[in-house]
C-alpha cells in the first residue's frame, strides 16, 4: 500500500546559477560529502547535482514533513546502488519517519535542460 508520493522537476541551469552565485556555501548546505564527491566527478556535474536536488525535494514531499525542523537537506542522501539505481539514505530526525514497516524508492530522469525525480513510500509486506 502506498503511503506517500512526491515528485519534483528542476532546470539544470537553476542549480548551475546557484553554484555560480553562492559556491561552496550552497553546495555544503544542500549536499552531503558523498553526493558532492560523486556529482563533481562527472563531466556534467550540474546535471547530477540537479538530480540529487530534485530527489531531495521529491522525498520531502513523499515524507510530508513540510519544511519544519525535522527536515534538513543533508539528512536525505542520494546515492547509487552497484546496479546504478538511485537510492536514498535518511539520517537524523528523518530516519524515524519510515520505521520498520515502510520502504522508500526513487527514480530520476533527465534531459539536456531538466531533471525530474519521483519518490514513493509504501508499506512492506
C-alpha angles and dihedrals in degrees: 000000000000114000101171141015133183137176135186137179126191138177111247089220090060090062091045090052091050091050091047092048102038103020119182092001090064095040095049093045095054108027135055120231089255092053092047094048091052098042098042091051091062126092091235098040094165092058090054093045090049091050091054092046091052090047092054090050092049092048091050090053092048091049089048091213094136118209095306131132091279094067120078122166093229093051087072109065120185118204139157125252117227087264089059094250114139117246139179133231116193121202139170116024091344093064090075095053095081100041120185096300101059137064132198125214131179138190127195132197134179145187129190092284109019141049125198134187133191122198128191131187117199140172115260116236 
